[in-house]
Structure formats: C-alpha cells, structure tokens
Amino acid sequence: QVQLVESGGGLVQAGGSLRLSCAASGRTFENYAMAWFRQAPGKERDFVATISWESDNTFYTFYTDSVKGRFAISRDNAKNTVYLQMNTVKPEDTAVYYCAAKCYGISTMAPRCDYWGQGTQVTVSS
C-alpha cells in the first residue's frame, strides 16, 4: 500500500510559478512511475505529466501538450517525493492537482495508476 500526500497548492497570479510536492510512503517508491493529473471544475480528471523509474541513470518524462515547456516533473527518490514545477501559469491551469503512483503506460499520455493522493487546489487568477 502506498499513501500519497500532495502539498504546495494555492492561489497564484497568471504568469507566476508554483511548485507542487507529493510525498509517498512505502519502501518501493523508486520502482514506481509517478504522475500528476488535474481536474478542473465540471470536467474530467486529465493527465498532466509523468516520470518513469530510474533506468541507466535516466528518468523519462512525458507531458500533455498544454503544459509542455511550462511545467516540469521531477522526483527525489531519497525523499520519496515527486514534484511538479509550474511556470508561466494560466487561468486554465486552475484545477485540483492529484499525484498518482505505480503508473502504467506512461508514454501513452493516458497512464493508469494504482494509487492516488487526495489532491491539492491550484487557482490561477487573471
């Protein structure tokens, strides 16, 4: 069982930056692909970004088109934490952001994940 706790959400002006964190419990964190999803009011939950487990000193990352060049996903296995750095945010980035663990199909832009956090609210004002 893996427990995920997101933090770092809040209110930010358009054009600003925010960093979300997701702390994971469990001793096998480094073996899991991790992901961020988001759900805007009245919409379905959508994929945002994902990061693979380490392979040959490399992490593979994938992003939905709307955040490419603005968001960056990273992980610190020593801290069992995954991050989402959000830059140049836009009002349409407003959503509840969810961290997910043990994800499959990460290159498909529609990964399936076994474990989910409770979410953190991000609100971008114009």
N, C-alpha and C positions, 0 to 999 in steps of 0.2 A: 504494500500500500504506500502511496506517495501523497503527501499533503503539500499543497502549493499556496503560498500567501503572497498576493500582489501588494505593492505599495508604490507611492510616487505620483499618483494621480492628483488632479486638482484643476484649478482654473488658470488658464494661460491666454494671453492675447495672441491674436493671429500674427504669424511671423516669429513667434517666440519658440522656446525649446522646453522640453520636459524629458525626464528620464524615469522610466518605469522599471521596477525591480520585481523579481519573483523568486522568493526563497523556497527551496524544496527540501523536504525531509527525505530520509532514506539514504542508503549507502551505495545505491547503484545509479545515482544521478548522472554520472559521467557516461553511462552506457545508453542514455536516452536521447533521442532527438526531442527538441523542445520547440514550442511555437507560441506565438501571440495571435489572438483573434480579437475581434471587436464587434460590438453590437450597438448600432445606433437606434434611437427611439423609433419604434414601429417597423424596424427592419430585422432581417435575419442576421444571425451571427456570421461574420465573414472572416476569412483568413487574412492575416496581415503579414506575418513573417515567420520563418522557421530556421532553425540551426541544427546541424547534424551533431552526432557524437564525433569525437576527435578521431581522425584517420590519417596516419602518416603526418602528424603534426599539423593537420589542416582541418578546419571546420567549414562545412559547406552551408551557404545561406541562400535563402530564396525569399522573394518579396512579391506581394501583389503590386501590380503596375502603379497604382495610385500613390504608393509611398516610396517607390524606388528613387534613390538619390536624396531622400529626406529623412528616412528612418534607418536605423542600424540596429540589428540584433546581435548580441554577444553573450558569452557565458563565461563564468569563472567557476570551474569545477571544484577548486579548493574551497570555495564558499557555498557551493551548491546553489548558485544563483544565476539566473538569466536576466538580461537587461534588454530594454527597448529604448534606445535613444531617439527621441522625436525632435526633429529640427524643422524650422520653417513651417510650423503647424498652420492648418487652415480650419475654418469653422466646420468644414465637412469631416474633419477628424474627430469631432465630438462623438463620444461613444463610451460605453463600458468596455474596458480592455481586459481580456482574460488570458491568463497564462495556461499552457497545456503541456503535459509531459507524456513521454512514451508514445511518440507520434510515428505514424507510418505513411509512406507515400509522400515524403516531404517535397519531392520535386514536382508533384502534380498540381501544386497550388490549391489543393483541397485535401490536406492531410487528415487522417483520422487519429485521434489521440485518446488515450485511455484515462488520463487524469486531468482534472480541471480545478483551477482556483475559483474563488468567489467573485473576482473581478474588482477593478478599480475605475472610478469615473474620471474621465478626461473631458473637460469642457473648454472649448476654444471660442473666445469672444472676438467679434469682428470690430 
